[in-house]
């Protein structure tokens, strides 16, 4: 014999207001936040948060950002300042410029060994 269970009483699905959804979405996609942590805190499935985000993106109106073109003359490039010049035994020359990072200068000197 088959058995059937009929659930009566309050609705099983929760209803979220638009304000609650916006709050949860803002919290979930704030920089440094993890969606799984926010979902646990609000007792919501992670997939539901992503579904809300997809729906919000679809409803959002496209926005255009104005582009500004500046017609300035290019700045003349100044000559780089040489900080050190090493004359090598084979007649080559190694120049280390002042703008070079210390790590780059150290790597160049290690390569000479």
C-alpha positions as CSV (number, residue, x, y, z in Angstrom):
1,X,0.0,0.0,0.0
2,X,1.4,3.5,-0.9
3,X,1.7,6.1,1.7
4,X,1.3,9.9,1.1
5,X,2.2,12.7,3.5
6,X,0.4,16.0,3.2
7,X,2.1,19.0,4.7
8,X,-0.2,21.6,6.1
9,X,0.7,24.8,7.9
10,X,3.1,27.6,7.0
11,X,4.6,27.7,3.5
12,X,8.0,25.9,3.1
13,X,9.6,28.5,1.0
14,X,10.8,31.7,2.5
15,X,10.0,35.0,0.8
16,X,12.7,37.7,0.7
17,X,11.9,41.3,0.3
18,X,13.8,43.3,-2.3
19,X,15.6,45.2,0.5
20,X,16.7,42.0,2.1
21,X,18.0,40.7,-1.2
22,X,19.9,43.9,-1.9
23,X,21.4,43.8,1.5
24,X,22.5,40.2,1.2
25,X,23.9,40.8,-2.3
26,X,25.8,43.9,-1.2
27,X,27.3,41.9,1.7
28,X,28.1,38.9,-0.4
29,X,29.9,40.8,-3.2
30,X,31.7,43.3,-1.0
31,X,35.5,43.1,-1.5
32,X,37.0,40.5,0.7
33,X,33.7,38.8,1.5
34,X,33.0,35.1,0.8
35,X,29.6,34.1,-0.6
36,X,29.6,30.9,1.4
37,X,30.1,32.8,4.7
38,X,27.3,35.3,3.9
39,X,25.0,32.5,2.8
40,X,25.5,30.6,6.1
41,X,25.0,33.8,8.1
42,X,21.7,34.5,6.4
43,X,20.7,30.9,6.1
44,X,20.5,31.1,2.3
45,X,21.8,28.7,-0.3
46,X,24.8,30.0,-2.2
47,X,23.2,29.2,-5.5
48,X,20.3,31.5,-4.6
49,X,22.6,34.4,-4.0
50,X,24.2,33.8,-7.4
51,X,20.7,33.5,-9.0
52,X,19.7,36.8,-7.4
53,X,22.9,38.5,-8.8
54,X,22.2,37.2,-12.3
55,X,18.6,38.5,-12.1
56,X,19.8,41.9,-10.8
57,X,22.4,42.2,-13.7
58,X,19.7,41.4,-16.2
59,X,17.4,44.0,-14.8
60,X,20.1,46.7,-14.6
61,X,20.0,49.4,-17.3
62,X,23.1,49.7,-19.4
63,X,25.2,52.6,-18.5
64,X,27.7,54.6,-20.6
65,X,30.7,56.3,-19.2
66,X,31.7,59.4,-21.0
67,X,35.2,59.2,-22.5
68,X,37.4,62.3,-22.4
69,X,40.0,62.8,-25.1
70,X,42.8,65.1,-24.1
71,X,44.7,66.7,-26.9
72,X,47.9,67.5,-25.0
73,X,51.3,67.4,-26.7
74,X,53.3,64.4,-25.6
75,X,55.8,65.2,-22.9
76,X,59.5,64.9,-24.1
77,X,61.1,61.8,-22.7
78,X,64.1,62.7,-20.6
79,X,67.3,60.8,-20.9
80,X,67.6,58.1,-18.2
81,X,70.2,58.8,-15.5
82,X,73.0,56.3,-15.3
83,X,73.8,55.3,-11.7
84,X,76.7,53.0,-12.4
85,X,78.8,51.9,-15.4
86,X,80.8,48.7,-15.3
87,X,83.5,48.1,-17.9
88,X,83.8,44.3,-18.5
89,X,87.1,42.5,-19.3
90,X,85.8,41.5,-22.7
91,X,85.3,45.1,-23.7
92,X,81.5,45.2,-22.9
93,X,79.9,47.7,-20.7
94,X,77.1,47.3,-18.2
95,X,75.1,50.4,-17.4
96,X,72.7,50.4,-14.4
97,X,70.2,53.2,-14.5
98,X,68.9,55.1,-11.5
99,X,65.4,54.0,-12.3
100,X,66.3,50.3,-12.1
101,X,64.9,48.5,-9.0
102,X,67.5,47.2,-6.5
103,X,66.4,43.6,-7.3
104,X,67.0,44.1,-11.0
105,X,70.5,45.7,-10.3
106,X,71.4,42.8,-8.0
107,X,70.2,40.2,-10.6
108,X,72.4,41.9,-13.3
109,X,75.4,41.9,-11.0
110,X,74.9,38.2,-10.0
111,X,74.7,37.3,-13.7
112,X,78.2,38.7,-14.3
113,X,79.8,36.3,-11.9
